[in-house]
Amino acid sequence: MVTMTTSDKSPVPDSQIEHTVAERFIICRLKNGEMRVVRLQISLPLPVDGNPERWSCDVALAGLYPGTPKVPGVDSFQCINLAFGLIRQALEKFMEDGGQIYWRDGSGPLGVMDLFS
């Protein structure tokens, strides 16, 4: 379990996604020991230019990585599935580089699969 002291407490990142359909908060310990609250988000998938065979949704790992990449898919189901895959891959890379992940209450550390089960 990790306990964040007053000096360690990072602010909750602002929402980067307007129409969120999935969201989770975690704590990440960076390789340098810095603790951050991270907001994982997936947006509502929408057809691209009204085409029912081209969809996209946005993904955010606010507090850990900047930006909101668009995840394309052939339908809304594939978009959401690929968005979860993108989050999983980003967190796996973060951990491979020496980072650690904890639940928002500080319990852990966790493996990436703990977040997806």
Secondary structure, DSSP 4 states (H G I P E B T S, - for coil): -----TTTPPPPPPP--SSEEEEEEEEEE-TTS-EEEEEEEEEPPEEETTEEEEEEEEEEEETTS-S--EEEESSHHHHHHHHHHHHHHHHHHHHHTT-EEEETTS---B-HHHHT-
